[in-house]
Amino acid sequence: MSSAATARRTLAFGRDPEVSATLPGNYYFDSGIYEREKEAIWSKSWLFVGYARDVERQGSYITATLFDQPVVAVRGKDGVLRSFYNVCMHRGHTLLEGKGQRAIITCPFHAWSYDLEGSLKAAGNAENVAGFEHRDFSLTPIKVDTFLHMVFVNFDPAARSIADTYAGFTADVRRTIPGFDRLKLASSDPLPGKYNWKFFPDMNECYHCPVLHTIMGEQQGAYLQNSWVSEEHGRWAKHIILGKSDLGPDERPYSFGTEAIQDVNIWYMWPNLIFIAHQGSPNFKIQATWPTGPETTHQVLDVWCLNDPPDEADLGHIRNYRDRIMPEDITAMEKQQLGVHCRGYKQGRLMVDVARSWRSEHGTHHFQRMVWEALNGVNY
């Protein structure tokens, strides 16, 4: 080993972002870490399952599979939204698929039937089975709540409410996006990738922006300032990249439409959601990043706009992000995934400066700290 290598300082992840290393490289591929994350992160966090518009009416429901756990959220006759494990209490058959509307939930295997509040109402031949009590076989409930126009569940019965967990988030979104509650789903696109899910929230920095995307600075085609206005709020964060106010129409990457939004606004919501409002007419992008293994990810990009169908200005910011920015990000993350396996790499250094400038990686530290503490505790 060279003298330069032996002289390297020992790196460690730390509470202080200004002197902290990155997460260790094996956190991005180790199967043991991945299994620990399932329990320490995913089973204790609010997880996005769908949209409130699909469960507004009595009996309407949406389903999702979160890792290996099937769930259903359903609107009861009393108007209350409830969530259950989507499994029959007889022999474990899945009850519902997709989304729709039912007056009663009937298992397609043996026709056990449940009301919308989860109580077992009918089980064939039950009257001839010794000691059978319908009340013993109600569906198992899960914590559920709505947040903005989304539906979330939490497998932890002791979890804080979603409003408390992300206090201030909804007000900030509505303050930033005019007419937020009138937005309509314009597009939904899968973005799978061969990278660990944490690499995407790691991009809560703009150190990479002018290098990877050429969207910032003074180079030709740049339409954003060298900026990264950052706020960390416990389980969520907001970042703003300021737009250039002196651009002519021909210098813009797409039509800015009504120009209701002047800057790029990025919100991060623990553990796996990124929201973005790009320059132009009111818009809201939702990116849910789901791990499908230690080194693979399935991401879905949903875009909400005021216009239905989206007009040319809406399509401009959708295409610019989906077809230009995201492929560049995905390529970089997949190359990182290869690199962390290298014997010459164990752990890097977060570049965090005192001024929290646009080149500072304090946003990355904010996310990585939550990962570290979920897996290792707060005493470090």
C-alpha positions as a printed Julia matrix, in Angstrom:
380×3 Matrix{Float64}:
   0.0     0.0     0.0
   1.31    3.48   -0.86
   2.38    5.92    1.81
  -0.37    8.28    0.63
  -3.0     5.64    1.3
  -1.66    4.77    4.73
  -1.59    8.46    5.67
  -5.31    8.97    5.07
  -7.28   10.17    8.06
  -9.83    7.8     9.55
 -13.28    8.79    8.35
 -16.49    8.42   10.32
 -20.08    9.47    9.88
 -20.84   12.15   12.46
 -23.54   14.38   13.85
 -21.76   17.56   12.73
 -22.15   17.86    8.94
 -19.06   20.06    8.6
 -16.71   17.27    9.68
 -18.73   14.21    8.71
 -17.9    11.4     6.33
 -20.51    9.9     4.06
 -22.35    6.73    4.93
 -20.03    3.74    4.48
 -20.02    2.27    0.98
 -21.46   -1.07    2.07
 -24.67    0.69    3.17
 -25.52    0.77   -0.53
 -25.21   -2.93   -1.31
 -25.0    -5.04    1.84
 -27.98   -7.4     2.09
 -27.82   -7.3     5.89
 -28.16   -3.51    5.89
 -31.08   -3.82    3.47
 -32.89   -6.25    5.77
 -32.29   -3.99    8.77
 -33.75   -1.06    6.83
 -36.99   -2.95    6.27
 -37.62   -3.07   10.01
 -35.9     0.11   11.2
 -37.09    2.45    8.41
 -39.89    1.05    6.28
 -41.97   -0.52    9.04
 -41.86    2.68   11.13
 -42.43    5.42    8.53
 -45.39    6.98    6.76
 -45.51    5.36    3.32
 -47.31    6.7     0.26
 -49.95    4.32   -1.16
 -52.09    6.42   -3.51
 -54.28    9.45   -4.0
 -57.17   10.72   -1.92
 -59.28   11.33   -5.04
 -59.56    7.53   -5.45
 -61.07    6.97   -1.98
 -63.53    9.85   -1.72
 -66.75    7.83   -2.12
 -68.25    5.26    0.22
 -66.77    1.84   -0.55
 -63.97    3.18   -2.77
 -60.59    1.58   -2.19
 -56.97    1.53   -3.29
 -54.43   -1.24   -2.78
 -50.64   -1.37   -2.66
 -47.9    -3.84   -1.83
 -45.2    -2.3     0.33
 -42.29   -4.71    0.18
 -44.05   -8.01    0.99
 -47.0    -6.43    2.82
 -50.28   -6.05    0.89
 -52.45   -3.18    2.15
 -55.82   -1.69    1.29
 -57.3     1.71    2.16
 -61.1     1.92    1.99
 -63.74    4.55    2.7
 -66.36    3.23    5.12
 -70.11    3.77    5.13
 -69.53    6.23    7.95
 -67.2     8.28    5.75
 -64.07    7.26    7.69
 -60.97    6.21    5.75
 -59.48    2.98    7.13
 -56.61    0.75    6.13
 -56.11   -2.99    6.64
 -53.67   -5.67    5.67
 -55.15   -6.83    2.38
 -55.45  -10.47    3.38
 -58.33  -12.77    4.26
 -58.21  -13.94    7.89
 -59.25  -17.45    6.83
 -56.24  -18.78    4.9
 -54.37  -15.7     3.78
 -55.71  -15.06    0.29
 -55.42  -11.51   -1.1
 -58.8    -9.78   -0.9
 -58.72   -6.88   -3.36
 -56.59   -5.76   -6.29
 -56.01   -2.39   -7.92
 -58.61    0.2    -7.04
 -62.39    0.36   -7.27
 -65.55    0.43   -5.21
 -67.3    -2.28   -3.17
 -70.25   -2.42   -0.8
 -68.69   -5.42    0.91
 -65.28   -7.08    0.7
 -65.49  -10.72   -0.36
 -62.54  -13.1    -0.55
 -62.28  -14.69   -4.02
 -61.06  -18.0    -2.5
 -63.8   -19.15   -0.06
 -66.11  -16.1    -0.08
 -65.51  -14.94    3.48
 -67.03  -11.46    3.51
 -66.14   -8.33    5.47
 -67.87   -4.98    5.84
 -66.08   -1.73    5.03
 -65.12   -1.36    8.69
 -63.21   -4.67    8.56
 -65.6    -6.88   10.54
 -66.22  -10.43    9.31
 -69.88  -10.67    8.3
 -70.12  -14.07    6.63
 -68.09  -17.29    6.58
 -69.62  -20.27    4.84
 -70.47  -23.2     7.17
 -69.5   -21.19   10.26
 -72.67  -22.29   12.02
 -71.43  -25.88   11.95
 -67.89  -25.16   13.24
 -67.41  -25.56   16.98
 -66.67  -22.34   18.84
 -66.46  -20.18   15.72
 -66.83  -16.49   16.54
 -67.0   -13.96   13.72
 -65.53  -11.25   15.95
 -62.28  -13.21   16.21
 -61.52  -12.74   12.51
 -61.81   -9.03   11.76
 -59.28   -7.57    9.33
 -56.08   -6.3    10.93
 -56.01   -2.48   10.89
 -53.08   -0.25    9.86
 -52.65    3.43   10.67
 -53.79    5.54    7.71
 -54.0     9.26    7.04
 -54.25   11.76    4.21
 -51.61   14.42    3.58
 -52.11   17.09    0.94
 -53.91   15.0    -1.74
 -52.15   11.73   -0.89
 -52.91    8.65    1.22
 -50.27    7.23    3.57
 -50.07    4.23    5.89
 -47.76    3.43    8.78
 -47.21   -0.12   10.05
 -46.18    1.19   13.49
 -49.26    1.49   15.73
 -47.35    3.91   17.97
 -46.31    6.26   15.16
 -46.88    9.99   15.54
 -49.55   11.47   13.3
 -48.43   12.41    9.83
 -49.3    16.05   10.5
 -47.0    16.13   13.53
 -44.24   14.2    11.78
 -44.08   16.65    8.88
 -45.28   19.83   10.61
 -45.24   22.85    8.33
 -44.9    20.86    5.12
 -48.4    21.25    3.69
 -48.53   24.99    4.39
 -45.22   25.49    2.6
 -46.35   23.56   -0.48
 -49.61   25.49   -0.76
 -47.79   28.77   -0.22
 -45.37   27.95   -3.04
 -47.77   26.53   -5.66
 -50.73   28.71   -6.66
 -53.95   26.73   -7.01
 -52.42   23.56   -5.56
 -55.78   21.98   -4.72
 -56.93   22.37   -8.34
 -54.02   20.4    -9.81
 -54.82   17.27  -11.83
 -52.71   14.21  -12.57
 -51.14   14.8   -15.98
 -48.71   11.89  -16.36
 -47.27    8.89  -14.53
 -44.04    7.23  -15.6
 -41.97    4.35  -14.14
 -38.25    5.04  -13.79
 -36.54    1.79  -12.72
 -32.83    1.76  -12.03
 -29.94   -0.42  -10.93
 -28.99    1.56   -7.85
 -29.65    1.56   -4.11
 -32.68    3.66   -3.13
 -30.6     5.93   -0.88
 -28.63    7.35   -3.79
 -31.65    9.4    -4.88
 -32.27   11.26   -1.58
 -28.47   11.64   -1.42
 -28.92   14.06   -4.33
 -30.33   16.66   -1.94
 -27.47   18.95   -2.97
 -26.52   21.02   -5.99
 -22.78   20.42   -5.9
 -23.45   18.14   -8.87
 -25.91   20.39  -10.73
 -23.63   22.41  -13.07
 -21.44   19.35  -13.66
 -24.05   16.69  -14.33
 -26.9    18.75  -15.76
 -25.35   22.04  -17.03
 -28.48   23.85  -15.83
 -26.67   26.25  -13.48
 -24.02   28.91  -13.82
 -23.01   30.96  -16.83
 -22.48   28.22  -19.39
 -24.61   28.14  -22.5
 -28.06   26.73  -21.85
 -27.98   27.36  -18.09
 -31.31   28.7   -16.84
 -30.72   28.62  -13.07
 -28.48   30.62  -10.77
 -25.67   29.11   -8.73
 -27.88   28.78   -5.68
 -29.18   26.27   -3.15
 -31.38   27.82   -0.49
 -31.86   25.0     1.99
 -34.03   24.4     5.05
 -34.07   21.21    7.13
 -37.17   20.56    9.24
 -36.79   17.28   11.09
 -38.32   14.64    8.81
 -38.56   16.91    5.79
 -36.5    19.51    3.99
 -36.92   22.15    1.31
 -34.39   23.35   -1.24
 -34.72   26.19   -3.75
 -32.64   26.77   -6.87
 -33.2    30.36   -7.95
 -34.16   30.99  -11.54
 -32.58   33.57  -13.8
 -34.92   36.52  -14.21
 -33.28   37.98  -17.31
 -33.7    35.05  -19.71
 -35.31   35.65  -23.07
 -37.85   33.18  -24.48
 -35.21   31.61  -26.73
 -32.89   31.01  -23.76
 -35.38   28.94  -21.81
 -35.38   25.14  -22.04
 -39.18   25.18  -22.41
 -42.03   27.69  -22.31
 -42.58   28.94  -18.76
 -46.28   29.45  -19.41
 -47.88   31.71  -16.81
 -44.55   31.97  -14.91
 -46.46   31.43  -11.67
 -43.38   29.65  -10.28
 -40.08   31.49  -10.76
 -37.66   29.05   -9.12
 -37.15   25.31   -8.79
 -38.62   24.18   -5.46
 -37.61   20.76   -4.14
 -39.06   19.1    -1.05
 -37.75   15.92    0.55
 -40.03   13.82    2.76
 -38.58   10.95    4.78
 -37.94    8.28    3.81
 -38.46    8.03    0.04
 -40.35   10.94   -1.48
 -39.06   13.87   -3.51
 -41.48   16.6    -4.62
 -40.58   19.26   -7.18
 -42.27   22.37   -8.57
 -40.44   23.55  -11.67
 -40.46   26.98  -13.27
 -43.6    27.88  -15.14
 -47.31   27.26  -14.65
 -48.4    25.62  -11.36
 -47.07   22.05  -11.21
 -46.18   19.42   -8.63
 -44.02   16.36   -9.29
 -44.09   13.38   -6.94
 -41.25   10.85   -7.05
 -41.63    7.74   -4.92
 -38.44    5.67   -4.77
 -38.99    2.08   -3.68
 -36.16   -0.4    -3.17
 -36.68   -3.72   -4.92
 -33.44   -5.13   -3.52
 -30.14   -3.88   -2.08
 -29.03   -2.61   -5.5
 -32.22   -2.05   -7.49
 -34.93    0.59   -7.31
 -38.35    1.17   -8.83
 -39.25    4.83   -9.03
 -42.51    6.37  -10.22
 -42.77    9.98  -11.39
 -46.26   11.46  -11.17
 -46.8    14.99  -12.48
 -49.75   17.2   -11.51
 -50.73   20.31  -13.51
 -53.67   22.73  -13.65
 -54.58   21.86  -17.22
 -56.35   18.65  -18.21
 -55.05   17.66  -20.67
 -51.68   19.35  -20.08
 -50.89   22.2   -22.45
 -47.61   22.7   -24.3
 -46.07   24.65  -21.4
 -46.94   21.78  -19.02
 -45.47   19.23  -21.4
 -42.32   21.34  -21.64
 -41.35   21.05  -17.99
 -42.43   17.4   -17.9
 -40.2    16.48  -20.84
 -37.3    18.6   -19.59
 -37.25   16.81  -16.26
 -38.32   13.3   -17.24
 -36.37   13.0   -20.5
 -33.33   15.17  -19.79
 -32.62   15.61  -16.06
 -33.69   12.21  -14.72
 -31.72   10.09  -17.24
 -28.6    12.02  -16.23
 -29.32   11.37  -12.54
 -30.06    7.69  -13.09
 -26.85    7.17  -15.07
 -24.82    8.8   -12.3
 -26.51    6.72   -9.57
 -25.94    3.48  -11.46
 -22.25    4.35  -11.81
 -22.1     5.09   -8.08
 -23.63    1.68   -7.45
 -20.76    0.08   -9.33
 -18.19    2.29   -7.63
 -19.11    1.58   -3.99
 -18.13   -2.06   -4.58
 -14.57   -1.01   -5.42
 -11.94   -2.3    -2.98
 -10.33    1.12   -3.09
 -13.44    2.86   -1.72
 -14.79    2.53    1.81
 -16.24    5.93    2.69
 -16.04    9.49    1.39
 -16.22   12.98    2.86
 -19.28   15.21    2.73
 -18.37   18.64    1.37
 -20.2    20.91    3.82
 -19.06   24.51    4.2
 -19.83   27.02    6.96
 -21.82   29.28    4.64
 -24.04   26.41    3.45
 -23.38   27.54   -0.1
 -24.84   26.02   -3.25
 -21.88   23.62   -3.35
 -22.45   22.4     0.21
 -23.76   18.86    0.86
 -25.59   19.6     4.11
 -28.85   18.4     2.56
 -27.24   15.02    1.91
 -26.07   14.88    5.52
 -29.59   15.63    6.74
 -30.88   12.52    4.94
 -27.91   10.32    5.8
 -28.18   11.25    9.45
 -31.75    9.92    9.56
 -30.59    6.67    7.95
 -27.67    6.34   10.38
 -29.81    6.97   13.45
 -32.57    4.61   12.3
 -30.01    1.8    11.96
 -27.55    2.62   14.75
 -29.3     4.82   17.3
 -28.69    8.43   18.29
 -25.66    7.92   20.52
 -22.65    8.44   18.29
